[in-house]
Amino acid sequence: MKKHNFFFETIPSSIIVLMPAFLISGPFFSDLGVSIVAIIFLINLKKNNLVKYYNNNYFKFFFIFCIILILSSLLSNNILLSLKNSLFYFRFGIFSLCFWYLLEKNILLIKYVFYSILICFSSLIIDGYIQYIYGKNLFGYELYNEFRVSSFFGSELILGSYLSRFFPILFGLFIFLDRSKRSKSMLFLLTIIFILTEGLIFLSGERLALFFMNLSAIFIIVMLKEYKKYRFWTYVSSLFLIIIMLNIFPNTKERIIDQTINDFTRDTKTHLNIFSKPHTDMYTSAYRIFLDNKFFGVGPRQFRNTCDKYVVSEYSCETHPHNTYIELLSEAGIFAFIIVASVFILISYFSIKHIIFKFLKNKKDIFNDFEVCLLSAIVISLWPFSPSGSFFNNWMSIVYYFPLGMFLWQRAENKKSTEN
């Protein structure tokens, strides 16, 4: 093997294949992996003049977004602290570009990524149910608060988030690989994994993850051309499992159903809360910060250092406002907000157009089924009408950008085939 291929292709490909496992291990290996991939691809861009990967609308808007984040940090009261999150934010976008490049060089990478995610899911499902049944997982991690499953994530309650965000990608990769084979055994395995995943997310007690899992399922059912009946009945089966679990596991039901209702109505007599009283007060504080810092916000990850001046109640100050768009407004300003919101609006527009075209026989679908699944993973990351993790959290950023590289590659391939 040539040294050129080993450095520019084999090393980053191996990191990308291992990324789903790195994300389970914690933030260190995943962030290190993204940084290495980005550095290698930047060297590759310069050495081999790979113009098309940066001469496109995606990269141009992403570059503008990064500049806005850096300006926001430079104008903040904690320049160095804020720059830690904005100065090298570009590595996530470059990671996506490298993924696109590597897929063009070796389409087998799709297969390796599929089996990597499949192994991760199988491991988490087996370990998660063992933890719930026996009180400890294979590594000795106990149930959180005696009833919430976290598996290999330990005290980090992100098992449900990981599963809900990666399942659409897993299913999309299966669709891509199964286009001609029609493997019934693999389809049956994915059916079992989907149902068990839905149940495990329920047992994790992560309400947002359960919502995202169902949102992506509905998005895919509506948009999908093939496998539609399979997806529908699988989804119905998983909902049936959830209903059974609601009656069998009262502690989890109390968190998923009762606490959610209580959060909407707690500490208020005249109106409903936005998700909960703490969320409402955080959003109010963040909005007040935005009003005083409209153009560039107070700097990425600086809500925590600013909110004490805009206190509404004891709930006002957290590490971030717990909503992507409110966080962008308060920490990065109106321009960053417009860019991210525009992406979501465009996806929504073309998704609606895709659904309409499905019912018109003379119209070609806008997205293929593989793209639909990848889009669903992107949609739940950009969904504006729910609480969310911090937009600038490294772990979350990797999850956001992971499906994007595959989507960019597939769109480029579609364009190439149309031109030919």
C-alpha positions as CSV (number, residue, x, y, z in Angstrom):
1,M,0.0,0.0,0.0
2,K,1.3,3.4,-0.9
3,K,2.2,5.8,2.0
4,H,0.0,8.4,0.4
5,N,-3.1,6.1,0.5
6,F,-2.3,5.0,4.0
7,F,-2.1,8.5,5.4
8,F,-4.9,10.2,3.5
9,E,-7.3,7.3,3.3
10,T,-6.6,4.3,5.5
11,I,-6.1,6.3,8.8
12,P,-9.1,8.6,8.5
13,S,-11.3,5.7,7.2
14,S,-10.4,3.6,10.3
15,I,-11.2,6.5,12.6
16,I,-14.6,7.0,11.0
17,V,-15.4,3.3,11.2
18,L,-14.5,3.4,14.9
19,M,-16.3,6.7,15.7
20,P,-19.6,5.0,16.8
21,A,-17.5,3.1,19.4
22,F,-15.4,6.1,20.3
23,L,-18.7,8.0,21.1
24,I,-19.6,5.3,23.6
25,S,-16.2,5.4,25.3
26,G,-16.5,9.1,26.1
27,P,-15.5,12.5,24.6
28,F,-11.7,12.0,24.6
29,F,-11.3,9.4,21.7
30,S,-14.2,10.8,19.7
31,D,-12.9,14.4,19.7
32,L,-9.3,13.3,19.2
33,G,-10.5,11.2,16.2
34,V,-12.4,14.1,14.6
35,S,-9.4,16.4,15.1
36,I,-7.0,13.9,13.4
37,V,-9.4,13.3,10.5
38,A,-9.8,17.1,10.0
39,I,-6.0,17.7,10.1
40,I,-5.3,14.9,7.6
41,F,-7.9,16.2,5.2
42,L,-6.7,19.8,5.4
43,I,-3.3,18.6,4.5
44,N,-4.8,16.5,1.7
45,L,-6.8,19.5,0.4
46,K,-3.7,21.7,0.2
47,K,-1.4,19.0,-1.3
48,N,-3.8,17.6,-3.9
49,N,-5.9,20.8,-4.5
50,L,-9.2,19.1,-3.9
51,V,-11.2,22.2,-5.0
52,K,-14.7,20.7,-5.2
53,Y,-14.8,19.9,-1.5
54,Y,-14.5,23.5,-0.5
55,N,-15.9,25.2,-3.6
56,N,-19.6,24.3,-2.8
57,N,-22.5,26.0,-1.0
58,Y,-22.2,23.8,2.0
59,F,-18.6,24.7,2.8
60,K,-19.2,28.4,2.0
61,F,-22.0,28.7,4.5
62,F,-20.2,26.6,7.0
63,F,-17.1,28.8,6.7
64,I,-19.3,31.9,7.2
65,F,-20.8,30.3,10.3
66,C,-17.4,29.5,11.7
67,I,-16.3,33.2,11.2
68,I,-19.4,34.4,13.0
69,L,-18.6,32.1,16.0
70,I,-15.0,33.4,16.2
71,L,-16.2,37.0,16.0
72,S,-18.7,36.3,18.7
73,S,-15.9,34.9,20.9
74,L,-13.6,37.9,20.2
75,L,-16.4,40.2,21.3
76,S,-17.3,38.3,24.4
77,N,-16.2,39.1,28.0
78,N,-14.4,35.8,28.2
79,I,-12.4,35.7,25.0
80,L,-10.1,32.8,25.7
81,L,-12.8,30.6,27.3
82,S,-15.1,31.2,24.4
83,L,-12.5,30.7,21.7
84,K,-11.9,27.2,23.1
85,N,-15.2,26.3,21.6
86,S,-15.3,28.4,18.4
87,L,-11.7,28.7,17.1
88,F,-11.5,25.0,16.1
89,Y,-15.2,24.4,15.5
90,F,-14.4,24.1,11.8
91,R,-13.0,20.5,12.5
92,F,-16.5,19.1,12.6
93,G,-17.4,20.4,9.1
94,I,-14.1,19.3,7.7
95,F,-14.8,15.8,9.2
96,S,-17.9,15.7,7.1
97,L,-16.0,16.7,4.0
98,C,-13.4,14.0,4.6
99,F,-16.2,11.4,5.0
100,W,-17.5,12.5,1.6
101,Y,-14.0,12.2,0.1
102,L,-13.3,8.8,1.5
103,L,-16.6,7.4,0.3
104,E,-15.7,8.5,-3.2
105,K,-12.4,6.7,-2.9
106,N,-13.8,3.5,-1.4
107,I,-17.6,2.8,-1.3
108,L,-16.9,-0.2,0.9
109,L,-16.5,2.3,3.8
110,I,-20.4,2.3,3.9
111,K,-20.4,-1.4,4.7
112,Y,-17.8,-1.0,7.4
113,V,-19.6,1.8,9.0
114,F,-22.9,-0.2,9.0
115,Y,-21.3,-3.1,10.8
116,S,-19.6,-0.8,13.2
117,I,-22.9,0.8,14.2
118,L,-24.7,-2.6,14.2
119,I,-22.1,-4.0,16.6
120,C,-22.4,-1.0,18.9
121,F,-26.2,-1.3,19.0
122,S,-26.1,-5.0,19.6
123,S,-23.6,-4.5,22.5
124,L,-25.6,-1.7,24.1
125,I,-28.9,-3.6,23.8
126,I,-27.5,-6.7,25.4
127,D,-25.7,-4.8,28.1
128,G,-28.6,-2.4,28.7
129,Y,-31.1,-5.2,29.3
130,I,-28.7,-7.1,31.5
131,Q,-28.2,-3.9,33.6
132,Y,-32.0,-3.5,34.0
133,I,-32.6,-7.1,34.9
134,Y,-29.6,-7.6,37.2
135,G,-29.1,-4.1,38.5
136,K,-25.5,-4.0,37.1
137,N,-24.1,-4.1,33.6
138,L,-21.2,-6.1,32.3
139,F,-18.7,-3.5,33.6
140,G,-20.4,-3.2,37.0
141,Y,-22.2,0.1,36.4
142,E,-25.4,0.2,38.5
143,L,-28.7,1.5,37.4
144,Y,-28.9,5.3,37.8
145,N,-31.4,6.2,40.5
146,E,-32.2,2.5,40.8
147,F,-34.3,2.3,37.7
148,R,-32.7,4.3,34.8
149,V,-30.6,2.3,32.3
150,S,-27.3,3.9,31.1
151,S,-25.3,0.8,30.0
152,F,-21.6,1.6,29.1
153,F,-22.3,5.3,29.5
154,G,-22.3,5.0,33.3
155,S,-23.3,8.2,35.0
156,E,-23.7,10.0,31.7
157,L,-27.4,9.6,30.9
158,I,-27.0,9.7,27.1
159,L,-27.7,6.0,26.1
160,G,-31.1,7.0,24.7
161,S,-29.7,10.0,22.9
162,Y,-27.1,7.8,21.2
163,L,-29.6,5.1,20.2
164,S,-32.2,7.5,18.9
165,R,-29.7,9.6,16.8
166,F,-27.9,6.6,15.3
167,F,-30.7,4.3,14.5
168,P,-31.9,6.3,11.4
169,I,-28.3,6.1,10.2
170,L,-28.1,2.4,10.8
171,F,-31.4,1.8,8.9
172,G,-30.3,4.1,6.1
173,L,-27.0,2.2,5.7
174,F,-29.0,-1.1,5.6
175,I,-31.2,0.3,2.8
176,F,-28.2,1.4,0.8
177,L,-26.5,-2.0,1.1
178,D,-29.6,-4.0,0.6
179,R,-30.8,-2.3,-2.6
180,S,-30.4,-5.5,-4.7
181,K,-30.0,-8.3,-2.1
182,R,-33.3,-8.0,-0.3
183,S,-31.9,-9.8,2.7
184,K,-34.8,-11.0,4.8
185,S,-32.6,-12.2,7.6
186,M,-30.9,-8.8,8.0
187,L,-34.3,-7.0,7.8
188,F,-35.6,-9.3,10.5
189,L,-32.5,-8.5,12.7
190,L,-33.0,-4.8,12.2
191,T,-36.7,-5.2,13.1
192,I,-35.7,-6.8,16.4
193,I,-33.1,-4.2,17.0
194,F,-35.6,-1.4,16.4
195,I,-38.1,-2.8,18.8
196,L,-35.5,-3.5,21.5
197,T,-34.0,-0.1,21.0
198,E,-37.3,1.6,21.5
199,G,-37.8,-0.4,24.7
200,L,-34.3,0.4,26.0
201,I,-34.8,4.1,25.4
202,F,-37.9,3.9,27.4
203,L,-36.0,2.1,30.2
204,S,-33.3,4.8,30.1
205,G,-36.0,7.3,31.1
206,E,-34.8,9.8,28.5
207,R,-38.0,11.5,27.4
208,L,-36.4,13.6,24.6
209,A,-34.6,10.5,23.1
210,L,-37.9,8.6,23.1
211,F,-39.6,11.6,21.3
212,F,-36.7,11.8,18.8
213,M,-36.9,8.0,18.1
214,N,-40.6,8.3,17.3
215,L,-40.1,11.6,15.3
216,S,-37.5,10.0,13.1
217,A,-39.7,6.9,12.6
218,I,-42.7,9.0,11.5
219,F,-40.4,11.1,9.2
220,I,-39.0,7.9,7.6
221,I,-42.5,6.2,7.3
222,V,-43.9,9.3,5.5
223,M,-40.9,9.9,3.2
224,L,-39.8,6.3,2.4
225,K,-40.5,4.8,-0.9
226,E,-39.5,1.2,-0.2
227,Y,-39.8,-0.8,3.1
228,K,-42.8,1.4,4.0
229,K,-45.1,-1.4,5.3
230,Y,-42.2,-3.0,7.1
231,R,-41.3,0.3,8.9
232,F,-45.0,1.0,9.7
233,W,-45.7,-2.4,11.3
234,T,-42.4,-2.4,13.1
235,Y,-43.2,1.0,14.5
236,V,-46.7,-0.2,15.6
237,S,-45.0,-3.2,17.3
238,S,-42.6,-1.0,19.2
239,L,-45.4,1.3,20.4
240,F,-47.3,-1.8,21.6
241,L,-44.1,-2.8,23.6
242,I,-44.0,0.7,25.1
243,I,-47.7,0.5,26.2
244,I,-46.9,-2.9,27.9
245,M,-43.8,-1.4,29.6
246,L,-45.9,1.6,30.9
247,N,-48.0,-0.9,32.9
248,I,-45.1,-3.1,34.0
249,F,-42.5,-0.5,35.1
250,P,-44.3,2.1,37.2
251,N,-41.1,4.1,38.0
252,T,-40.3,4.7,34.3
253,K,-44.0,5.5,33.6
254,E,-43.9,8.1,36.4
255,R,-40.9,9.8,34.7
256,I,-42.0,9.5,31.1
257,I,-45.7,10.4,31.6
258,D,-46.5,11.8,35.0
259,Q,-43.4,14.0,35.4
260,T,-43.8,15.3,31.8
261,I,-47.4,16.4,32.6
262,N,-46.3,17.9,35.9
263,D,-43.5,19.8,34.2
264,F,-45.9,21.6,31.9
265,T,-48.2,22.6,34.7
266,R,-45.9,23.1,37.8
267,D,-45.6,26.4,39.6
268,T,-48.0,28.2,37.4
269,K,-51.7,29.1,37.6
270,T,-52.3,31.2,34.6
271,H,-50.4,29.5,31.8
272,L,-48.6,26.4,30.8
273,N,-44.8,26.2,31.0
274,I,-42.6,25.8,27.9
275,F,-41.7,22.1,28.7
276,S,-41.1,22.9,32.4
277,K,-40.7,25.8,34.8
278,P,-36.8,25.6,34.7
279,H,-36.9,25.5,30.9
280,T,-39.2,28.5,30.8
281,D,-37.0,30.6,33.0
282,M,-33.8,29.6,31.2
283,Y,-35.4,30.6,27.9
284,T,-36.5,33.9,29.4
285,S,-33.0,34.7,30.7
286,A,-31.4,33.6,27.3
287,Y,-33.8,35.8,25.4
288,R,-33.0,38.8,27.6
289,I,-29.3,38.1,26.9
290,F,-30.1,38.1,23.2
291,L,-31.9,41.5,23.4
292,D,-28.7,43.1,24.8
293,N,-26.4,41.2,22.4
294,K,-28.4,40.9,19.2
295,F,-25.7,40.5,16.5
296,F,-23.0,38.3,18.0
297,G,-24.4,37.1,21.4
298,V,-22.2,36.8,24.4
299,G,-19.9,34.1,22.9
300,P,-20.2,30.3,22.5
301,R,-20.6,28.5,25.8
302,Q,-20.8,31.8,27.7
303,F,-24.5,31.6,28.8
304,R,-23.3,30.0,32.1
305,N,-21.0,33.0,32.8
306,T,-23.6,35.7,31.8
307,C,-27.0,34.4,33.0
308,D,-26.5,35.7,36.6
309,K,-27.1,39.2,35.3
310,Y,-30.4,38.1,33.8
311,V,-31.9,36.0,36.5
312,V,-35.6,35.2,36.4
313,S,-35.6,32.6,39.2
314,E,-33.4,30.0,40.8
315,Y,-33.8,27.9,37.6
316,S,-32.4,30.6,35.2
317,C,-28.8,29.6,35.2
318,E,-27.4,26.3,33.8
319,T,-24.5,25.5,31.6
320,H,-26.6,26.3,28.5
321,P,-30.2,27.3,27.7
322,H,-31.3,23.7,26.7
323,N,-32.6,24.7,23.3
324,T,-30.4,24.9,20.1
325,Y,-32.0,28.0,18.7
326,I,-32.3,30.0,21.9
327,E,-28.7,29.0,22.7
328,L,-27.6,30.3,19.3
329,L,-29.5,33.6,19.7
330,S,-28.0,34.3,23.2
331,E,-24.5,33.0,22.6
332,A,-23.8,33.6,18.9
333,G,-26.4,36.1,17.8
334,I,-28.9,36.6,15.1
335,F,-26.6,35.8,12.1
336,A,-25.6,32.3,13.4
337,F,-29.3,31.7,14.3
338,I,-30.4,32.6,10.7
339,I,-27.9,30.2,9.1
340,V,-28.9,27.2,11.3
341,A,-32.6,28.0,11.1
342,S,-32.4,28.4,7.3
343,V,-30.9,24.9,7.0
344,F,-33.9,23.5,9.0
345,I,-36.4,25.5,6.9
346,L,-34.8,24.3,3.6
347,I,-34.9,20.7,4.8
348,S,-38.5,21.1,5.8
349,Y,-39.4,22.7,2.5
350,F,-37.8,20.0,0.4
351,S,-39.2,17.2,2.6
352,I,-42.7,18.6,2.1
353,K,-42.0,18.8,-1.7
354,H,-40.7,15.2,-1.6
355,I,-44.0,14.0,0.0
356,I,-46.1,15.9,-2.5
357,F,-44.1,14.5,-5.4
358,K,-44.6,10.9,-4.1
359,F,-48.3,11.3,-5.0
360,L,-47.7,12.7,-8.5
361,K,-46.7,9.8,-10.8
362,N,-44.9,12.1,-13.3
363,K,-42.7,13.6,-10.6
364,K,-39.3,12.1,-9.5
365,D,-38.6,11.8,-5.8
366,I,-36.3,14.5,-4.5
367,F,-34.5,12.1,-2.1
368,N,-33.8,8.4,-2.3
369,D,-34.5,6.2,0.7
370,F,-30.9,6.3,1.9
371,E,-31.0,10.1,1.9
372,V,-34.4,10.1,3.7
373,C,-32.9,8.2,6.6
374,L,-29.9,10.5,6.8
375,L,-32.1,13.5,6.7
376,S,-34.2,12.2,9.6
377,A,-31.0,12.0,11.7
378,I,-30.2,15.6,10.7
379,V,-33.8,16.8,11.4
380,I,-33.9,15.5,14.9
381,S,-30.6,17.3,15.6
382,L,-32.0,20.6,14.3
383,W,-35.5,20.1,15.7
384,P,-36.5,23.5,17.2
385,F,-39.6,22.6,19.2
386,S,-38.0,20.6,22.1
387,P,-35.2,20.9,24.7
388,S,-31.8,19.9,23.5
389,G,-28.2,19.4,24.5
390,S,-25.7,22.2,24.0
391,F,-25.1,23.0,20.3
392,F,-21.4,23.6,21.1
393,N,-20.9,20.4,23.0
394,N,-18.1,18.3,21.3
395,W,-19.9,15.0,21.7
396,M,-23.2,16.4,20.3
397,S,-21.4,18.2,17.4
398,I,-19.8,14.9,16.2
399,V,-23.3,13.3,16.3
400,Y,-24.7,16.2,14.3
401,Y,-22.0,16.1,11.6
402,F,-21.6,12.3,11.3
403,P,-24.5,11.7,8.8
404,L,-23.8,14.9,6.9
405,G,-20.7,13.6,5.2
406,M,-22.7,10.6,3.8
407,F,-25.5,12.9,2.7
408,L,-23.2,15.2,0.8
409,W,-21.5,12.2,-0.9
410,Q,-24.9,10.7,-1.9
411,R,-26.1,14.1,-3.3
412,A,-22.9,14.5,-5.3
413,E,-23.3,10.9,-6.7
414,N,-26.9,11.6,-7.7
415,K,-25.9,14.8,-9.4
416,K,-23.1,13.0,-11.2
417,S,-25.4,10.2,-12.4
418,T,-28.0,12.8,-13.6
419,E,-25.4,14.7,-15.6
420,N,-24.2,11.4,-17.2
